[in-house]
Amino acid sequence: MGTIKTAAMILCIAAAAWANPASQPLSPTNIFAPASTPADMISRLSSLVLTVTGLIFLIVFSLILWAVVKFREKARSGPGEPAQIYGSTQVELAWTVIPILIVVVLLLATVRAIANIQNAVAPPSAVEVTVIGHQYWWEYRYPGSNVVTANELHVPVSDPSHPTPTFLKLLSADTDHSFWVPRLAGKTDLIPNHPNSTWIDPHETGLYLGQCSQYCGVQHAKMLLRVYVDTREQFDQWIDHQKRPAVARDGAIEGRRTFESTACVNCHTVSGTAAAGKFGPDLTHLMSRDTIGAGIVPNTRANLRRWIQDPGAFKPGCLMPAMGLSDSQLDSITAYMETLH
Amino acid sequence: MSTASITVSNPSSDRRPLVETLHQWVTTVDHKRLGILYILYALLFLIFGGIEATIMRIQLIRPHNNFVSPEVFNRMFTMHGTTMIFFVAMPLVFGFANYLLPLMIGARDMAFPRLNAFSFWLSAFGGFLLYFSFLGGNGLYGAGNAPDVGWFAYAPLTSQTFSLGHSTDFWVLALLVSGIGSMGTGANIIATVLCMRCPGMTLGKMPLFAWLNITMGGMVLLVISPLTAAQLMLLVDRYLGGHFFDAQAGGSAVLWMHFFWIFGHPEVYVLAIPAFSFVSEIVPVFSRKAIFGYPVMVAATVAIGFISMSVWAHHMFTVGMTAAGNIFFVFSTMAIAVPTGIKIFNWLATMWGGKIQFKTPMLFCTAFLFQFLIAGLTGIMLSAAPFDWQLSGSYFVVAHFHYVIVGGILFSIFGAFYYWFPKMSGRMYNESLGKLHFWLFAIGFHLTFDFMHIPGLLGMPRRIYTYEPGRGWDIYNLIVTIGVAFQAAGTLVFIGNLLWSKWRGRAAGSDPWDAWTLEWSTASPPPSYNFAVVPEVKSRRPLWDLKHPEDPDWHYE
């Protein structure tokens, strides 16, 4: 039966996805390529569960297949009904007790993983970050150092001998969201008036991707997550840099004036200037980010200008309106943005 | 056993004017006609829901596709989910229960025929109200048309702040109205099974179909009420200044989740248990054996009914419950695998040693066994909360519950269609077309839903109208969409077969499958009074006793 073959295929491919090491990435968001303790614990539990369920599948599948092949009506089976069997207490007991034992094993393994991940206590060396979900972007606050940034989270790598995990406090400014970077940890929802937390301790530097995984409105699909895992030195430098207010530079005075005299400042902050809006991403160090629009396009001059002109061109339904700026206004504001390193 | 004395009367269908015929259908309180109305109504909505699914799959065929706007995509997945659960699956199982229960327990109608008609028309009105939102959802604000809040409509997205216009109101009212209809039918099923059984049919001698459907009826009563209450609370929030779910004013978004899933998870079993009831009738007849372990099957069913009331928060492992809370719901969810496994083993044991005839209904039921096994095993994966922290809200979950609802429930419903079509219409369906339907649909199902698991494992969330290239998701999404074409072709063959057979099929006779339950002892289609003489039974398989007087069942039960 074709159904059988294809049904078996899923487990094979799942196994392939699971066995495939991160070196030849099948996907940058593969849950079986963990790079952090919580994701690793989950991956190990998942392997156990997949093995057990895979074995159950093989056994029951073979039994069904056997019944289908062996007991189908054949021309030579002759007339008359087969023997009528109404049940058997022993057999029923067997297939009640064995599944109960399997469930107990899986339950214990699961309980251990839950306790290890959920009850982890932040060591004094931990970095704390507050993540605030907004309709359709991420705000990151580092309460220890007064840094506020958006969409690109920076955390230090955590050396297992001197762990520096990052503990994330998860809040929402509007609807429900969910923080999911599969290689670092399972997802946790951001729910208004219901603070949550999660933690990660990435073992390798690099960029880790993910995205919002709780439907939050029109642009739920374009609320991407980028987590940059830096070396400790890079991270400290990054924090130092982000702490500073914006530096006024020549050549962008006109753009700054336009920016500060339009509605931009109602939503955006550029620290050290009159712009102190809270509804949109903090722009103080916009140019230190690789992407704009919550990770959807590279942060280039052309993309930036097009975004300012009409955000809906990239992200229809996003809450930033097209401001109806003239070409010269667009040029000057883009030039100003480009000075915000 | 008095089946032999039933005078089979076959009222010739005299020609009446169309208006009069329609009037009879609209005013009918006959359980068989209401059953058929439920089924036809569900098939109509199946087409709507299928079109919505197809639109989504075309949009997702490649990354950054622009087939529909994000707004339209969000309406499509909301309407698809709501339609398929409330206006396809529920009316289908109610339709079969309505049609078959009185026939199987030797009754002349349901316990409350007028309540039955009332319930059907409420449900039907609910469906049409939901679809009227495409026209009326704009409301005074000029915002939105069809609902776009997702089928579980999490707060606070449903508040006035985030859902302008009336689209969410249509969603709320449609479910409120159809939910009241469902509760009416649930009460009616319970009363019918408890009070209308023919002489000799003790609870222990009912067909499994009756046991499973009374369990379903009880669950409907218990679980639709919290959903209805939540809808009323949401209306209070939206129009009377309430703050139940309004997080900004101290309300709780999590409260809505609890209300929804205390309905939502048992609802899966409200649909699955009737599916089990079809399989429990079809597998024995086509294996030519009595059901294996009847008392255990009954116990397992009732156990599933009870346990399923305590598993709802496994939909909420990611919302930040305490470790103890998570562990409780891991435990209850894993526990339900035990009675469910028992059922699969009993069906398998029924086939074991039989002479299995692979007619179309049995093909669908065999595929059901395979697919429900896989659906159950992916369910165990999801029940391990940490694994769920990765898989929840991803395409793996979407694949899992479609495996349950399509691979399990819909396959068994297709089996039920072919099995009871001769009884309902008096005509045989076309076996070749039936098998063609099966293979097309099975291939399409596996292309779509086997491959849908993988992007979930690779980090693809559900409910996104487009996705980034380079995540390793592209090829799987392409295959998933290709599968839809096969499923659509299979569905067209199915509908063509029903229509052709209704008018051109050969006469079925009263008992085409050489089956054993009471519905096969009366004419096909049955007369309005079902049985000329109310039958009397001695065992669970009265027609077996009749056909094998030398070796009747009641010697063994």
Chai-1 contact restraints between the chains, C-beta under 6 A:
chainA,res_idxA,chainB,res_idxB,connection_type,confidence,min_distance_angstrom,max_distance_angstrom,comment,restraint_id
A,T3,B,A367,contact,1.0,0.0,6.0,A-B,restraint_1
A,T3,B,A442,contact,1.0,0.0,6.0,A-B,restraint_2
A,T3,B,H446,contact,1.0,0.0,6.0,A-B,restraint_3
A,T6,B,H446,contact,1.0,0.0,6.0,A-B,restraint_4
A,T6,B,D450,contact,1.0,0.0,6.0,A-B,restraint_5
A,A7,B,F370,contact,1.0,0.0,6.0,A-B,restraint_6
A,A7,B,I374,contact,1.0,0.0,6.0,A-B,restraint_7
A,M9,B,D450,contact,1.0,0.0,6.0,A-B,restraint_8
A,I10,B,D450,contact,1.0,0.0,6.0,A-B,restraint_9
A,I10,B,H453,contact,1.0,0.0,6.0,A-B,restraint_10
A,I13,B,I454,contact,1.0,0.0,6.0,A-B,restraint_11
A,A17,B,L457,contact,1.0,0.0,6.0,A-B,restraint_12
A,L26,B,G472,contact,1.0,0.0,6.0,A-B,restraint_13
A,S27,B,L458,contact,1.0,0.0,6.0,A-B,restraint_14
A,S27,B,R471,contact,1.0,0.0,6.0,A-B,restraint_15
A,S27,B,G472,contact,1.0,0.0,6.0,A-B,restraint_16
A,T29,B,L458,contact,1.0,0.0,6.0,A-B,restraint_17
A,T29,B,G459,contact,1.0,0.0,6.0,A-B,restraint_18
A,T29,B,R471,contact,1.0,0.0,6.0,A-B,restraint_19
A,N30,B,L458,contact,1.0,0.0,6.0,A-B,restraint_20
A,I31,B,Q390,contact,1.0,0.0,6.0,A-B,restraint_21
A,I31,B,L457,contact,1.0,0.0,6.0,A-B,restraint_22
A,I42,B,P386,contact,1.0,0.0,6.0,A-B,restraint_23
A,I42,B,Q390,contact,1.0,0.0,6.0,A-B,restraint_24
A,L45,B,P386,contact,1.0,0.0,6.0,A-B,restraint_25
A,S46,B,F387,contact,1.0,0.0,6.0,A-B,restraint_26
A,V49,B,M381,contact,1.0,0.0,6.0,A-B,restraint_27
A,V49,B,A384,contact,1.0,0.0,6.0,A-B,restraint_28
A,V49,B,F387,contact,1.0,0.0,6.0,A-B,restraint_29
A,T53,B,L377,contact,1.0,0.0,6.0,A-B,restraint_30
A,T53,B,I380,contact,1.0,0.0,6.0,A-B,restraint_31
A,F57,B,L377,contact,1.0,0.0,6.0,A-B,restraint_32
A,V60,B,L373,contact,1.0,0.0,6.0,A-B,restraint_33
A,L63,B,L348,contact,1.0,0.0,6.0,A-B,restraint_34
A,I64,B,L348,contact,1.0,0.0,6.0,A-B,restraint_35
A,I64,B,L369,contact,1.0,0.0,6.0,A-B,restraint_36
A,A67,B,M351,contact,1.0,0.0,6.0,A-B,restraint_37
A,A67,B,W352,contact,1.0,0.0,6.0,A-B,restraint_38
A,F71,B,G354,contact,1.0,0.0,6.0,A-B,restraint_39
A,F71,B,I356,contact,1.0,0.0,6.0,A-B,restraint_40
A,R72,B,I356,contact,1.0,0.0,6.0,A-B,restraint_41
A,E73,B,K355,contact,1.0,0.0,6.0,A-B,restraint_42
A,E73,B,Q357,contact,1.0,0.0,6.0,A-B,restraint_43
A,S77,B,K355,contact,1.0,0.0,6.0,A-B,restraint_44
A,E81,B,R288,contact,1.0,0.0,6.0,A-B,restraint_45
A,P82,B,R288,contact,1.0,0.0,6.0,A-B,restraint_46
A,P82,B,K289,contact,1.0,0.0,6.0,A-B,restraint_47
A,P82,B,G353,contact,1.0,0.0,6.0,A-B,restraint_48
A,P82,B,G354,contact,1.0,0.0,6.0,A-B,restraint_49
A,P82,B,K355,contact,1.0,0.0,6.0,A-B,restraint_50
A,Q84,B,K289,contact,1.0,0.0,6.0,A-B,restraint_51
A,Q84,B,A290,contact,1.0,0.0,6.0,A-B,restraint_52
A,Y86,B,A290,contact,1.0,0.0,6.0,A-B,restraint_53
A,Y86,B,Y556,contact,1.0,0.0,6.0,A-B,restraint_54
A,G87,B,F292,contact,1.0,0.0,6.0,A-B,restraint_55
A,G87,B,G293,contact,1.0,0.0,6.0,A-B,restraint_56
A,E92,B,G293,contact,1.0,0.0,6.0,A-B,restraint_57
A,E92,B,V296,contact,1.0,0.0,6.0,A-B,restraint_58
A,W95,B,F345,contact,1.0,0.0,6.0,A-B,restraint_59
A,P99,B,V338,contact,1.0,0.0,6.0,A-B,restraint_60
A,P99,B,G341,contact,1.0,0.0,6.0,A-B,restraint_61
A,I100,B,V338,contact,1.0,0.0,6.0,A-B,restraint_62
A,V103,B,M334,contact,1.0,0.0,6.0,A-B,restraint_63
A,L107,B,F331,contact,1.0,0.0,6.0,A-B,restraint_64
A,L107,B,M334,contact,1.0,0.0,6.0,A-B,restraint_65
A,T110,B,V330,contact,1.0,0.0,6.0,A-B,restraint_66
A,T110,B,A384,contact,1.0,0.0,6.0,A-B,restraint_67
A,V111,B,I327,contact,1.0,0.0,6.0,A-B,restraint_68
A,A113,B,P386,contact,1.0,0.0,6.0,A-B,restraint_69
A,I114,B,A323,contact,1.0,0.0,6.0,A-B,restraint_70
A,I114,B,N326,contact,1.0,0.0,6.0,A-B,restraint_71
A,I114,B,A385,contact,1.0,0.0,6.0,A-B,restraint_72
A,A115,B,A323,contact,1.0,0.0,6.0,A-B,restraint_73
A,Q118,B,A323,contact,1.0,0.0,6.0,A-B,restraint_74
A,N119,B,A323,contact,1.0,0.0,6.0,A-B,restraint_75
A,T175,B,P156,contact,1.0,0.0,6.0,A-B,restraint_76
A,T175,B,L157,contact,1.0,0.0,6.0,A-B,restraint_77
A,T175,B,F162,contact,1.0,0.0,6.0,A-B,restraint_78
A,D176,B,Y154,contact,1.0,0.0,6.0,A-B,restraint_79
A,P182,B,G459,contact,1.0,0.0,6.0,A-B,restraint_80
A,G186,B,W389,contact,1.0,0.0,6.0,A-B,restraint_81
A,G186,B,Q390,contact,1.0,0.0,6.0,A-B,restraint_82
A,K187,B,T318,contact,1.0,0.0,6.0,A-B,restraint_83
A,K187,B,W389,contact,1.0,0.0,6.0,A-B,restraint_84
A,T188,B,T318,contact,1.0,0.0,6.0,A-B,restraint_85
A,D189,B,T318,contact,1.0,0.0,6.0,A-B,restraint_86
A,D189,B,V319,contact,1.0,0.0,6.0,A-B,restraint_87
A,I191,B,A253,contact,1.0,0.0,6.0,A-B,restraint_88
A,P192,B,A247,contact,1.0,0.0,6.0,A-B,restraint_89
A,N193,B,A247,contact,1.0,0.0,6.0,A-B,restraint_90
A,H194,B,V254,contact,1.0,0.0,6.0,A-B,restraint_91
A,N196,B,G320,contact,1.0,0.0,6.0,A-B,restraint_92
A,S213,B,G393,contact,1.0,0.0,6.0,A-B,restraint_93
A,S213,B,P461,contact,1.0,0.0,6.0,A-B,restraint_94
A,Q214,B,G393,contact,1.0,0.0,6.0,A-B,restraint_95
A,Y215,B,G150,contact,1.0,0.0,6.0,A-B,restraint_96
A,Y215,B,R463,contact,1.0,0.0,6.0,A-B,restraint_97
A,V218,B,P70,contact,1.0,0.0,6.0,A-B,restraint_98
A,V218,B,E71,contact,1.0,0.0,6.0,A-B,restraint_99
A,A221,B,I464,contact,1.0,0.0,6.0,A-B,restraint_100
A,A221,B,Y465,contact,1.0,0.0,6.0,A-B,restraint_101
A,A221,B,T466,contact,1.0,0.0,6.0,A-B,restraint_102
A,G317,B,P70,contact,1.0,0.0,6.0,A-B,restraint_103
